[in-house]
Amino acid sequence: MEQLLEILSSLHPDVDFAATVDLVDDGILDSLDIVTLVTEIHAEFDVTIPAEEIVPENFNSAEALMALIEKLDEE
């Protein structure tokens, strides 16, 4: 989780990603941020996020993103 929080913080240093749960819904993360996240997650965790998983529910919080990474890592 710490690695993921570092990636998120590099995008928006002013946001408390550990406590925020509406990153997409509140407009904190935009489409460019999500593309960057998908790339960074692939590089850091060696996990490829398929297009069908790129939905707001999976990117609204660090916790949701970590759950997605762990799910994909098991496949």
N, C-alpha and C positions, 0 to 999 in steps of 0.2 A: 504494500500500500504506500510506503514511503516513496518508492520510485515513481509511482503514479502521481502522487501529490507534487513531487518535484517537477514532473512534466507539465502538469496543470498550472503550477505557479509560474513556470517560465512563460506561459501564454498570457497570464493576467496576474502579476505579482500582488495586486491590491485586493484579490478575492480570497476569502477563507474557504477553500475548497473542502476542507474536512467537515464544515458545518452547513454548507449550501446544498440544497436539494432540488433546486429548479434551474439548473445551469442553462438548459436550452429554453425552457418555457419563459424564463425571465430575460432572455436575450444576452446572457453573459457569454455563452459560447455560440458563435455563428458558424456557418457552413465551412468557412476557411479554417477556423479553429478545429473543427471536427476532422477535416482532411489531415491537418497537421497531427492531431492526436492519433488517428489511425496509423499514420506513418511512424510516429514516435513509439507507439505501443508495439508495432511490428518489430522495430529495431531493438527496443528494450526487453520485451518479453518473448520475442520470436513467436508471436501469435498474429494470424491474419484475420481481420474482422471482415466477414463477408458482407456484401451490400445489403442483404436482407436484415442484418443485425444493426445497421446504421439507422436507428430510430431514436426519437427523443428519450424514450424510457431508459435506454441503455446509456445515455450520455447526460442525464439530468443531475447525477451526483457522482462523486468519486467512488462511493460504495457500489453504485449500480455498474459503473465501469469496471471496477475490480471483480465483481461477480461475473461479468461478461468475459473478462480475461481468463478467470479461473475455469469457467465453463468451456471456453474454446480450447484452453490448454489441455483439458481432459479428453477432448475428442481426437 
